[in-house]
Every structure is written in C-alpha cells, then in structure tokens.
Amino acid sequence: MAFDINNFVIDRVLRGTMLSTADDSVLWAINQIEDPQITVNADSTDAVDAIGVPIMTFERAKNAEFSASNSLIDFGLLAAQSGGQKKIASTGDTILVPHFQEFTWVTGTDVDLDYTPVGTSGAEIAYIYKLNGDGTLGQRYEAAASATTGKFKVSAATKKVTPPTDVTTAEKAWCVYYYTADGTTDLGAISVTNDAKNFPTAGKFIMEVLGADTCDISTKYYAYIVFPQAKLMSDFDVTFSTDGKHPFTIKAMQEYCDHEKRLFSIVIPESE
C-alpha cells in the first residue's frame, strides 16, 4: 500500500537551516525555534461594472512569509540578519573589546588592571571616575605623564595605574578601557556587527519538524518545509532580558526561472 498521510500532528520543530543556493553549504542554523508560522497572501484585482459592482476577483500574484522566534539569542542568526558573519578572535583577526573595571585605590599604591589597555600611548585609559556609594560616577581624574593632583599615570606594558596624589583614603573608582582579544589563553571573544551597507544573503531554507499521523500516533515522522528561494529580512527586534526571544522573518521568493514558480513545499518521507 502506498504511503499516505492526510492529517499531521506536530510534536515540535527540530531545526531550521539556511543553505547556499550555490553549493548547499550551511549559511546559518538554529535549533530553538518557537511559534513558527507561514503566512500566504495573494494580490488581487477586482473586475467591476459601470457602477462599481464587483463582477469577479482575479488573483495576480502570490507571496509567502515564514516568521518565528528562537528561544535564545543566536549569534549566527543575528550575524545573518545583519548581513555579515560572526567573528571569532584569533591572532590574525583580533577583536577590540571594551572593559569596565572597578577597584579601590590609595595614594602611592599602584592598581593592577585586568587586561592590557590599548590606545594612545600614556592615555590608554583617558579618565577614571570616583565611584559613589549608590553606583553613580563622581569626581573625574585624567591621565598624565606622571601622577599629580587630579591626574593618574597609566603604564600599559605592566598593566598598572598610579593613583593621583590627592587620593588620600581608600577610594572606590571606575574606568572603561579597551583591550585586544586574539584568541590566545583567556583572551577570546566573538563579535557581530550590524552596519548600514550590508544585507542578508538569500538562500534555501529548510525546517525540520517532528510529528505523527493522527491515525498512528505511535510512529513519528520527519516533515521538511522547504523554501527553495528564501530571503532573511533585515528587520528584527531583540529584547535583552532573561525571557527575551530572538525573532526572525523569512520571505519566500519565487524561483523565477522555475516553470512551477514554487514558493515552498512540505515533504514527509515514510519512516523506516
């Protein structure tokens, strides 16, 4: 008897993958998909009579859109939405990392920095601020060639800061500086950049869904939703909170040189 399914019960979405249309290499992939939805619309034109009464509606074009959220912020997806790639720090491709550091300083005792600051020599840290009890910033101190009243000295090579001479008691301080991550020891980093000139690359999107036939729920099947020509949209909103999601939208494009003009297909193979 030929394999046939009419009603399909969805268990969960397993994975979504964007492939290159050139060689099927993976552009990005996610496996925490929530609330997946396909929306299909058709553009229509009404034929009306002399007084505007509709006679018939002609549908001229059809379009489809897939939208969902990833449960977690996915940097591969974020990079794709931004039109770039996730960068991983290495010796040949370093990343400039900002760092906030709090410390307590007293006159005459150098402060150890967490990392080697980079920037203008002698002013790798431009300013250091007194840290008030409520966490706000107070008096500002400036970098100088030597520590004097209201000025501190930065020794980047030794990762040291010499406090100003007018710091007479143990004082909480705060500063921001940059260091270079090159992927060695503990100095690793990743980065994703969204710029104004690069946009997502089109590809082939395939979503894998686990489910069952309503007539035989003991047997699980894998359904594949295939968008042969898909465009990830640049528009997105990401909420940086514990329960925040990572939404994304994919627009199905016609395979223009395909006689069938396919937008998407749903394929369910028989289980072994």
C-alpha positions in Angstrom: 0.0 0.0 0.0 1.4 3.4 -0.9 2.5 5.6 1.9 -0.1 8.4 2.6 -0.7 10.9 5.4 -3.6 13.3 5.5 -3.7 14.8 9.0 -0.4 15.5 10.7 0.1 16.2 14.4 3.1 18.4 15.2 5.3 17.4 18.1 7.9 20.1 17.8 10.2 21.9 15.4 13.7 20.4 15.5 15.9 22.7 13.3 15.9 25.4 10.7 18.8 25.7 8.3 19.6 28.3 5.6 21.7 26.7 2.8 23.6 28.4 0.0 21.8 28.0 -3.3 25.2 27.6 -5.0 26.5 24.5 -3.2 24.1 23.7 -0.3 26.7 24.8 2.3 25.2 25.9 5.6 24.9 29.7 6.0 23.4 29.5 9.4 21.3 27.1 11.5 19.1 27.3 14.6 17.5 24.6 16.8 15.4 26.5 19.4 12.5 27.6 17.2 9.3 28.8 18.8 6.0 29.9 17.3 6.7 29.1 13.6 4.1 30.4 11.2 3.7 30.5 7.5 1.6 33.3 6.1 0.4 33.2 2.4 -1.1 36.1 0.7 -2.3 36.8 -2.9 -2.6 40.2 -4.6 -5.9 40.5 -6.3 -7.7 42.8 -8.7 -11.5 43.2 -8.9 -13.3 43.5 -12.2 -16.3 45.9 -11.7 -19.2 47.1 -13.8 -20.1 50.6 -14.8 -21.4 51.5 -11.3 -18.6 49.7 -9.4 -20.3 46.4 -8.6 -17.7 43.6 -8.3 -18.1 41.0 -11.1 -15.1 38.8 -10.4 -11.8 38.9 -8.5 -8.6 38.0 -10.3 -5.6 36.9 -8.2 -2.5 38.2 -9.9 0.4 37.2 -7.6 1.0 35.1 -4.5 3.6 35.5 -1.8 4.6 33.6 1.4 6.4 34.6 4.5 7.8 32.5 7.4 8.1 34.0 10.8 9.3 32.5 14.2 11.4 33.2 17.2 14.5 31.5 18.5 14.2 30.9 22.3 17.8 32.1 22.8 19.8 34.9 21.1 21.6 33.1 18.3 24.7 35.0 17.1 24.8 33.1 13.8 21.3 34.2 13.1 22.0 37.7 14.3 25.0 38.0 12.0 23.0 36.7 9.1 20.2 39.3 9.8 22.9 42.0 9.9 24.4 40.9 6.5 27.7 39.6 7.9 29.2 36.7 9.8 30.0 36.0 13.4 33.7 36.9 14.0 35.8 34.8 16.3 39.0 36.4 17.7 42.3 34.9 16.5 45.9 36.0 16.2 45.2 37.0 12.6 41.8 38.6 13.2 41.7 40.4 16.6 38.7 42.0 18.3 38.8 45.3 20.2 36.9 44.6 23.5 35.6 47.3 25.9 36.1 46.6 29.6 34.6 48.2 32.7 36.8 47.8 35.8 36.1 48.8 39.4 38.9 49.0 42.0 39.9 50.6 45.3 43.0 52.9 45.2 45.1 54.9 47.7 47.9 57.3 47.0 51.3 55.6 46.5 49.9 52.1 45.7 49.6 51.1 42.0 46.4 49.5 40.8 46.5 46.2 38.8 44.5 46.3 35.6 42.6 43.2 34.5 43.9 43.4 30.9 46.5 45.3 28.9 44.8 48.6 27.8 45.3 49.8 24.2 45.1 53.2 22.7 47.1 56.5 22.7 50.4 55.9 24.5 50.2 57.1 28.0 46.4 57.7 27.8 45.2 54.1 27.1 42.8 55.0 29.9 41.7 58.6 29.4 39.7 59.1 32.5 39.0 57.4 35.8 36.0 58.3 38.0 35.3 58.2 41.7 32.5 55.6 42.3 29.9 56.9 44.6 28.1 54.6 47.1 25.0 54.5 45.0 26.9 53.3 41.9 26.9 56.7 40.2 30.1 58.4 39.0 31.7 61.3 40.9 35.0 63.2 40.5 36.8 62.7 37.2 40.6 62.1 37.1 42.7 62.5 33.9 45.6 60.6 32.5 49.1 62.3 32.6 52.7 61.5 32.2 53.1 61.3 36.0 50.7 61.1 38.9 49.8 64.5 40.3 46.8 66.3 41.8 43.7 65.1 39.9 45.9 63.1 37.4 46.9 59.5 37.3 49.6 57.6 35.3 48.9 54.6 33.0 51.6 52.0 32.5 50.1 49.8 29.8 53.1 47.4 29.5 52.9 46.4 33.2 49.1 46.8 33.4 49.4 49.3 36.2 47.8 52.6 37.2 49.4 55.0 39.6 46.7 57.0 41.6 46.5 60.8 41.8 48.4 62.3 44.7 45.2 63.8 46.2 43.6 60.4 46.7 44.3 60.2 50.5 42.0 57.4 51.6 40.8 54.2 50.2 38.5 55.3 47.4 36.3 53.3 45.0 37.0 54.1 41.4 35.7 53.0 38.0 37.0 53.2 34.4 36.5 52.0 30.9 39.2 51.0 28.5 39.8 48.6 25.6 42.0 45.6 25.2 42.7 43.3 22.2 41.4 39.8 22.1 43.4 37.5 19.9 42.0 34.1 20.9 45.1 33.1 23.0 44.9 31.9 26.7 41.8 33.6 28.2 41.6 36.5 25.7 39.0 35.0 23.4 36.0 37.0 22.1 33.3 36.9 19.4 31.6 39.8 17.7 28.7 40.6 15.4 28.5 43.9 13.6 25.4 45.4 12.0 26.3 48.1 9.5 24.3 50.3 7.1 25.6 48.8 3.9 25.3 45.0 4.1 22.2 42.9 4.0 21.2 39.3 4.5 22.2 36.7 1.8 19.4 34.8 0.1 19.4 31.0 0.2 17.4 27.8 0.6 15.7 27.5 3.9 14.7 24.1 5.3 12.8 23.5 8.5 12.7 20.0 10.1 9.5 19.2 12.1 8.8 16.1 14.1 5.2 14.8 14.2 2.8 11.9 13.7 -0.1 10.7 11.6 -3.4 11.1 13.5 -4.2 7.5 12.6 -1.0 6.2 14.1 0.5 8.4 16.8 3.0 5.7 17.8 5.0 6.3 14.6 6.9 9.6 14.3 7.7 11.2 11.0 10.0 14.0 10.0 8.4 16.7 7.9 10.5 19.1 5.9 9.3 22.5 4.9 11.5 23.7 2.0 11.7 27.3 0.8 13.8 26.9 -2.4 14.4 30.7 -2.7 14.3 32.4 0.7 15.3 35.9 1.9 16.0 36.5 5.5 14.7 40.0 6.3 16.9 42.7 7.9 14.1 43.9 10.2 14.2 42.5 13.7 13.7 43.3 17.4 15.8 41.6 20.1 14.9 42.1 23.8 17.9 41.8 26.1 16.2 40.1 29.0 16.2 36.6 30.5 12.9 35.7 28.9 13.6 37.7 25.7 13.3 35.9 22.3 15.1 36.3 19.0 12.5 36.8 16.3 13.2 36.5 12.6 11.3 36.6 9.3 12.0 34.9 6.0 10.3 35.9 2.8 9.7 33.2 0.2 10.8 34.3 -3.2 9.7 32.7 -6.5 12.2 30.6 -8.3 11.8 32.9 -11.3 13.3 30.6 -13.8 11.3 27.6 -12.5 8.2 26.9 -14.5 6.3 25.9 -11.4 7.2 29.2 -9.5 7.4 27.3 -6.2 7.3 29.3 -3.0 7.6 26.4 -0.6 7.0 22.7 -0.3 6.1 20.4 2.6 7.7 16.9 2.3 7.1 14.0 4.6 9.0 10.8 3.9 7.9 7.4 5.1 9.7 6.2 8.3 11.9 3.1 8.0 
